Amino acid sequence: MEESQWKLLFGNIYSILSWNMEFLSHLRPRLDLGSDCFGDILVTMIPFLKPLYIAYNENYEMAQYTYRKCIKRSEFADFMSNRSKMNASSTDMLSSLHLPIQRLIMYDSLLKEIISLTPIEHPDYADLCTAYRLMRAMERAANRVVDKRRNMDMVLKIQESLIGVSDY
């Protein structure tokens, strides 16, 4: 697989992984100390997550297209088939491309559940609520960007079809 195809297939997955590792590096010391407060970490870090997920969402359709194109090549298809045989519990790669997006949805659900179980007077309650609002705003922003791109793609396709009609 060419490097350019690899980048189209996986997008900025390493940046998302890096964000998660950074979050863990901030969370782990709190857990080691027995602290149950981490909302402030999320409040600080969620703004950095926003552009990562917007970029991943923007590339998602291209990643699917690239996968479908690559799987037609025998060496890639053989590699994927061997990978599946070695790890029977693994999902196929096309399904795995959606996992980072699902993780974002899980963060949202998890935060909502944590807030519902956290007493209002808890020292982390306000930060958790702020983090939840930031997470929701980030999801909406990411979806708006993807919707705008899809709309623009549709406009361009219509324009191309109209230009093609006028050429005849």
N, C-alpha and C positions, 0 to 999 in steps of 0.2 A: 504494500500500500504506500502510495506516495505521501510525503509529509503534508502536502496541501490538502489531500483527502482526509488525512488523520485529523488535521485542524478543523475541517468542516464537520467531520463526524463527531468529534468530542468538544468542539468549541472551547470555552474557557473553564472546563471542568477542573483543571488544576488550580485556578484562582478560587473557585468555590470550595475545593478541598482545603486550600490554604486558609480561607476564612474560618472553616469549621475547626481546623487545628488551632488557630489563634483563639477562637472561642473556648475550646477545651483547655488551652493553656491558662486562660483567665479563670475558668470555672474550677479546675482541679484544686488549686490552693484553697479556695473557699470550702470545697467539699472536705478536703483534708483537715481543715480546722473545725469542721462540723457546722459550718454556717449554712443556713437555708435561704440566704439572700443572694440573688444573682441578677435581679431585674436591672440594676444599674449597668451591668456588663452588656446586657442586651440593648439597653437604651443607647449606649455608646457605640455598639458594633452594628446594629441594624442599618444605619445609614450607609455603611460600607458594603452591605449585602445587596442593597437595591440595584446598583449598576451591574453587579455580577449576574443577578437573575434576569434583569432586563436583557443583557447580552445573551444569556443562555436561551431565553425564550425566543429572542429574535433569530437565533441560529437553529432552533429546534426543527423547523420544517426542512431546512437545508440538510440537517443531519440525517433526517429520515430519507430524504432523496439520495444523499450520498451513500447511505447504507444499502438502499435498494440497487443502486448502481454498482457498488462494490461486490455485492453478493452474487451478481451475475458472472463475476470472474471466478474461475474454478479454484485458484489458489486461496482466495479469500473464503469462498464457500467451504472448501476443505478444512481450512483453519477453524472456521466457526463450528463445523460439524464435529471436529476432533475436540474442540473445547467443550461442546455440549456433552460428548461421551465421557470426558474426564470428570465432569462435575454435573451429575444428573440433577441436582437440586437447583442449578443455575437457571435463570430466566434467559430468554434469547436477547441478543444485543439490542434489537429494535425496541423491545419493551424496557430494557435497562436505560435507554436514552431518556425515558420519561422520569426516572427516579429522582433526579435533582428537583424537578418541578413538584413531584409528589412530596418531597421532603419539606419544601416551603409550605405546602398545605398542612403537613403534619406539625410544623412549628406553630402555625396559627392555631390549630386544634389543641395542641399541647398547652400553649399559653392560655388559651381560653379555659381549659380544664383546671390548670394550676390556679388561675385567678378565682375560679368558682370554689376552690377548696381552701383559699387563703382568707383568713379573717381580715376584715377591713382595717382593723387596728394593727395588723402585722407591719413591721418596719419596711417590708419589701412590696407591700400592696400597691402603693402609688407608682413605683418604678415598673412593676409588672403590668399595670394598666397602661402606662405610657408606652412600654415596649409593645404591647398588643396593638395599640393604636398605630404605632409606627409600622408594625408588621402588616397590618391591614392596608395602610396607605401605600406601602411598598408594593403589595400585591396589586392594588388597583392601578398604580402607576405602570407597573410592568405589563399588565393586561392592556392598558390604554396604548402603550407604545406598540405592542404586537398588533392590536386592532388597527392602529394608524397605518402600520406597514402593510397589513393585509389589504386595507382599503386602497392604499397607494398602488399596490400590485394589481388590484382589480382595475383601477383607473388606467394604468399603463397597458393592461391587456386589452381593454376596450379601445383605448387610443390606437394600439397596434392594429386591431381588427378594422377600425375605421380607416386608418391610413392604407391598409391593404385593400380595402374596398375601393377607395378613391383612386388607387393606382391602376385599376382595370377600367 
